[in-house]
Each structure stands twice: as C-alpha cells, then as structure tokens.
Amino acid sequence: MGSQTSIEWTDATWNPVVGCTKISPGCANCYAFTLAERFRGVPGHPFEYGFDLRLAPHRLQDPLSWRKPRKIFTCSMSDMFHEHIPLEYIKGIFGVMQSANWHTFQILTKRSQRLAVVAPSLPWPCNVWVGVSVENARYLPRIHELATVPAAIKFLSLEPLLGPIEQLPLEGIDWVIAGGESGHRARPMDPNWVRSIRDQCDRAGVAFFFKQYGGPRDKRGGATARLDGRLWHQFPKPMPVPS
C-alpha cells in the first residue's frame, strides 16, 4: 500500500506531485512545508529540494500495485490544482485513479478556481472524492466553485479553522472535516466554532468529522478529540463502483 499516515480520515497517502506555494492564511504554518524544508539540501533525500514544486512521475503508477482497498489522500504534500502543474499531468493522475477503482482517492485543494476550470476536462469516477480547504468565512467562495464539479463525493476541510463560519453553504456537500491547527506556532481555535459547524452539518444531513482541537496548548486529537463527550468521526456513504 501507499505511505502510512497518521491522518485520521484516510488510510494512506500518494504523492505524484510534491511541493507547493502558500496562497492564504491557512498555509502559514503548513505541516508539509515544515517537513519538506527540514531536508532541503540533503543529497538523495526525497525532499532534497525542500518544498519546491516538482512532478514525481516515478510514483504515478503506485496505486495500481496496492491490492488491498484503501482511502488514499492524493497529493498530501502538494496541491494537485496548482497553476504550474500541467493539465496533461493532472489527466494522467486521474487516469490512474480511474483504473484503480478498488481504492477511494481523496483530493483536497485551495485552488478552487482552477479546479472549476479544468473539471470538465477530467473524468470523474465514483471513487474520486474532491474537497476544498476553507479556513475562515472569507474563503467561502471556494465552496461555490467546488459545487460546479461533477464529483460523486464533495467535501470540505475546515482545518486549520481560524475563525467562526456561521453560514456554511452545504447544499451538494457530502462531508465536512473540522480541526484546529497543530505545531509549535499553532493559532488557537474556539470550540464553539466547531459546535456551530457540527450543528449546521446535523441540520443538513452532512457527515461530520472532528479531527483535533490544536492551538498552542490543547493537544487532543484522534480518539481524544471529543466534542461534548463524544467522538465525531462520520464519513460520507461511498458511491458503488460500477461492475
């Protein structure tokens, strides 16, 4: 299978692209940037060039050899819809996901504008989920652009949650992940922001996953990230794979 991961809402990661550039406040303390830059200049290391954007075609076919079905966070160390990734290469990634239909591929982007532009050029098999990151109410337009994409499962990652979001546009959304920021420079998150999001999801019938509290002091995550006495680890119902 792919690279092991501690991310609670997925099983594995696959990175046919690595590296990215920061575009909004949610990127400020990016875990992937911090990890990659730690190894910049180390000869032969996968992150010898730090977090500079680069394609990794030698990894493109990897999921085809992983026989056990997995949820796979795709481009966890990049953004598949970065403006410098050629459309033909994105089509190649989608071709692999379409062929490896025993897996579920989870794509997350902050570049919703490009996603909406190129979506009509891509196949959208039912095993490909796509989501956008929204860190505060200023970036709600990303959700409207996601709504135009013909994916079977559409989701939101409200992590790091940097402010209240009182009116989430949840029509057509299947899943919402929320969580605070981790790391030594983590910005605080008010649990009431999460309660509001949970309640909005409950009213709309949308699966809700609370990942972690985060912030400078609260390290609760995974099985310890309880909100009002219970875990919220809901998942959307996957679409059946055509036989």
N, C-alpha and C positions, 0 to 999 in steps of 0.2 A: 504494500500500500504506500501512500504518499508520506510526506514528512509528518511525524507525530506532532500534535499540538495540544496545548492546554486550554485553548478557546472552547468554552463550554457548549456552544451552539453548533459546533462542527466536529468532524472526526479526523480530518486530515487537511493538509494544505498542498497546493500545487502552484508553482511559480514559473510559468513560461515567460514571464517578464519580471524583472526586478528593478527597483529604484523608482523614484517619483520626485515631484516638486510640490512644495506647500502652496495651498491656494486659499485657505480660510482659517479662522481661529481654531477649529478642531484639529488642525495639523500641527499646531505649535509645539506640542510635546510628543510627536509621533513616535510610537514604540519601534516601528520598523526602521525609521531614520536613525534612532539612537543605537539600535542593534547593529545596523549595517556600518555606520560610521566608526564603530569601535574597531573594525577590522580593516579600515582603509589603509592601503599601503602594505598589507601582509601578502607577500607573493604567493600565488596559487590558491589563496582563500576565495570562497565564493563571493565575498564582499571586498575583494582586493580594491575595487574602485568605489567603495563606500556605497552611497545611495544614489549614485549617478544612474540615470535611466538607461537600461540596456535590455535587449531581447535575449532570450535563452532558448534558442530553437532545439538544443540538445535535450531539453526537458519536454518538448511539445507532445511527444507520444506516450509519456509516462503512464497516464491513467489507463491506457489500453492494456497494460500488463498487470494492473491491480485487479485481481479477480473477485475479491470479496467486496460487495457493495458498500460504499461509504458516502457520507456527506463530505464534499470537498470544497473548502474555501479557496476559490480560484483567484490568483494574483493577490495573495495576502500581503505580499511585500511590494506592491505596486498599485496602480490604478489602470485597469485594462483600457479605459477610455481616455487615457492621457493623450493630449493633442499630438505628441510625437511618436505614437505607436501607429504604424501604417495600417490602414483598413484591411489590406490583404492578410496581414499577420493576425489581426483580430478574427478574420474569417477562418483562418487556419485553426485557431483555438476553438472556435465554435464547431468546426468540423470534427475535431476530436471529441468534444462534449457530446455531439450528436451520435457519434459512433459508439461511445462508451455509455450506452443508455442504461446500464445497471447501476451507475453512480448517480448521485444528485450533486450538481455543481451550483455553488453559491457565489455570486459575483456582487461586489459592493463597490460603488463609485461615488465620488463627489462631483464628477464631471457629467452631470445630468444633461447638460445641453448637447454635448457630443453624443452621449448615449441616444438621445432622442433623434438626432440627425442620422446616425448610422443604423439604427434599429431596423428600418425597412430593408436594409441590405443583408441582414443576417437571418439565419434560420433560428427558430425559437422552439426547440423540442421541449417536451413537458418536464424533462429532468434538469432544466436550466432555470434556476431562480435568480432574479436580479433585484438589487436594492440600492438605495441611496443613503448616504450619511447626512444627518441633519443635526447640528449641534445646538442650535437655538432657533427662535422663531424667524430670524432674519433669512434663514435658508429654506423656508417652506416652499419657495418656487421649485426646488429640486424635486419635490413630491409631484407637483403638477406635470413636470417633464417626464418623470417615471410613469405616470398614468398613461402616457401615449404609447408605451412599449408593449408589444403583444406577447409578453411572457406569461406562462401559466401561473407562476407564483411571483408576486411582487412584495418586497419587504422594506422596512426602514430600520436603520441603525441610528439610534439617538444616543450616541456614545462617541466622545465624551459629552455628556449632557451638561451644557454650560449655562442654561437658563430655563425658565418655565416655557412650556409650549401648551397653551390653553385650548387652541382650536386646531387640532391635527386634522388635515383632510384625509380621512381614512377610507373613502369610497374606492373600491378596487384594490385595497391593500389587504394582504393576507397575514402579515406577521409584523410585529414591532419588537425590536430589541432595545433595551434602555440600560444605561450604566454610567457610572461616574468615571473619572479619569484616574489612572494609576501612575506610579512613578514618583520620584522624589520632588518633582515640581508640579505635582497634580493640583489642579484647581478644585475647589470644593463644590459639592452638589447637595442641594437641599432635597431630602427625601420626599417632601411634599410635591416637588416637580414630578417625581416618579409616580406617586399616588395618583396625580391628575392624569397622567398618561395611561396608567393601568385602568382607571375608571373609564376613560374615553374608549379604550380598546374593548372593555367589557360591554359597554353600551352598543358598540358597533359590531360585536361578534368577531373581533380580530384576535388571533393568538398573540399572547404577550410573554416576553422572556426578559426577566430582570437579571442582569449579569453580575453587577458589583456596585458597591457604594463608592469606593475610591476616595479621592480627596487626599489631603495631606496627612490625615490620621486614621481614617476608617478603612481597614484592610479587608473587610468582609466581602468575599466573592465566592462563586461556586455554590457549594452546599450550605455555606454560612450566610449567603446574601438573602436573608429572609425579609420580607416586607409585610408588616402587620402579622407576623407569626407564621408565615408560610412561604414556601418556595414558589416562584412563578417561572416555570420552565416549560411553557407551552410552545408547541410547534404547529405550523400550518399542516393541513392534510395534503399530502403529495398527490399529484395527478397520476393516474395509472399510466404505465408505459405501454404504448401500443405493441401488440404481439406481432 
